[in-house]
Amino acid sequence: MTNYKQAKPVSITLPNGLEYEQPTGLFIGNEFVEAQSGDTREVENPSTNEKLADIAAGDERDVDYAVEIAEKAFYSEWSTQDPKKRAVHLYKLADLIEESIDLIKSIETADNGKTLALSEGDVLLSINCLRDAAAYADKIDGRVVNSGDTHVNFTTHHPVGVCGQIIPWNFPLMMMIWKIAPALAMGNTVILKPASVTPLNALFVASLIKKAGFPSGVINILTGSGSKVGSAITNHKRIRKVAFTGSTSVGRSTAVDAAKANLKKVTMELGGKSAHLVFDDVDVEETVPNLVTGILANAGQVCSAGSRIYVQEGIYDKIIKGFKEYVETKVKVGDPFDTSNFQGAITNKQQYETIQEYIKLGKEEGAKIFGGESIGGKGYFISPTVFYDTNEDMRIVKEEIFGPVVVISKFKTLEEAVKLANDSEYGLASAVETKNLSTAMKVARQLEAGTVWINTYNDFDSRLPFGGFKQSGYGREMGKEVYEGYTNVKTVRIKL
């Protein structure tokens, strides 16, 4: 490759003793190469603050070259071949990830700080997404439209072209697969930018991509900063779609830049401040674990986290007591490689400090609190934080904190619960806890959110679409809905 040097892998021994070769370069044209600038960025284990590797940090020159390679791959056989041939590669990649599940989940835990159990769940969902995409590759069909006997009319779906995909640090592997699987199934080629702080699995899986037989240039992975690589992807005039997952503020500017560049197609999966409604007919012991999972899974670093809990006044005190007892007795925080721990580390120092600032703010705003201590020693650990007796004017109630911090307040009636839940600029997810089917269905219809869980939380299935209302974004991940976002529709009308 012109002007590119091969990047050497490094040997890493993970905290659980697994050893492997970690790719360190940009993945362009099925090769790992150094950035043209020669720049690198250090990646650390957030649980220990120890260095894991130095990874290439690309810039706009690398994006330009990747686009050139991806366009060549797109206009070759990849975009026009029988979709079943593309499916073969997707199935093979799923198999290779499954064969390496113990290593991949361990890389995820070391790089991100989440527990091994959560990492394994992410890997399993990713495998399902790949197999779903493979099975769906030839299922997007056009339609025939009857307009009388003077014409024949039909529509066809065509891949968009080179797709830029920008993913966050909270689900490094899963977000990667959510993005690439449908794009590839529809015949597009991909340039993916992992988050700067969690690039390891994207590059490791790139080595499996090559083993799975994907043609050169179909999948390209460029590590680096958002200001350089991410911006170059968003503004590139030959990239035809951007799929972004991240904060609402960055997503908003990304959408504007994408429109200014070339009106590229855009999908956005953005922030949330999701409401979790608890009605007074529930069994408290059954409900509290759902509330805990809703906010403390992945240390609250989940865009759909149930970070606003509203409890009907008849059981409010019981829920507060039950939540406190459950957290104090069953939620251990610490080393994510220790399987007895429920909550691991905050993924990076910046987010750790942001969460601490919000905890300080909540205290200043006058909310009652239990938990919220920073755990000393190495790593970024914060204990579960519960603010209760909150009011709707508090910033901790309105703003996304993205950490193990929840606010709890009470309501009287169903109508009040729905009003409180919908009083947010976000609309990614929500949940209803009740034993009354009529209550569940009535509330579900009225909630302004892309997902409504009933008597469960953070309960995903690769066949179900996921995405937001309002400032939580537009477009969908997973489900059959995701595939249409990676195609253009062509109408053909023939006069007889």
Buried (B, 14 or more C-beta within 10 A) or exposed (E): EEEBEEBEBBEBEBBBEBEBEBBBBBBBBBBBBBBBBEBBBEBBBBBBEEEBBEBBBBBBBBBEBBBBBBBBBBEBEBBEEEBEEBBBBBBBBBBBBBEBBEBBBBBBBBBBBBBBBBBBBBBBBBBBBBBBBBEBBBEBEBEEEEEEEEEBBBBBBBBBBBBBBBBBBBBBBBBBBBBBBBBBBBBBBBBBBBBBBBBBBBBBBBBBBBEBEBBBBBBBBBBBBBEBBBBBBBBBEBBBBBBBBBBBEBBBEBBEBBEEBEEBBBBBBBBBBBBBBBBBEBEBEEBBBBBBBBBBBBBBBBBBBBBBBBBBEEBBEBBBEBBBEBBEEEBEBBBBBBEEBBBBBBBBEEBBEBBBEBBEBBBEBEBEBBBBEEEEEBBBBBBBBBBBBBEEEBEBBBBBBBBBBBBBBBBEEBEBBBEBBBEBEBBBBBBBBBEBEEBBBBBBEBBBBBBBBBBEBBBBEBEBBBBBBBBBBBBBBBBBBBBBBBBBEEEEEEEE
